[in-house]
């Protein structure tokens, strides 16, 4: 079986959870990273939703592409579906990404479904801050997820001005426990 690629733009970048052969910074065109998904499971509840990242249409997104052995294809996709498709807010797509090495590959990517009830759209930053600050789900506090993603983006030298503003506000509010 042929090796394949998975594109990560949020927690998959810093916590893929599956075996990889290699990882490279990558660029996906035609979608951007956005805190546009109400989290009812991992970082919030239906009563007190959190916010998690989704790939929303338009723009471009820098993230990480992970090469996976073809032998692990079925197990990896099953794992990703269990992790990413708990409430079916994402749609699986194969999208072209450009690797830092210059190669272009097709990568399994999870794009937000704009018709899903959990699609939050482009919320004002102050609303994002309010939602993220108090939310907690099965995978932990919402601020931890946002700060971990921001820290990983900084390590990769990826700038996201909205996320930088949000992390500054979270840290000033004292929610950064790192």
Secondary structure, DSSP 8 states (H G I E B T S, - for coil): ---EEEEESSHHHH---S--SEEEEEEEEEEEEEEEEEESSSS--SSS-EEEEEEEEEEEEEEEEEEE-GGGHHHHHHHHHHHH-SSS-EEEEEEEEEETTS-EEEEEEEEE-TTSTTB--S--HHHHHHHHHH-EETTEEHHHHHHHHHHHHHHTT---HHHHHHHHHHHHTT----
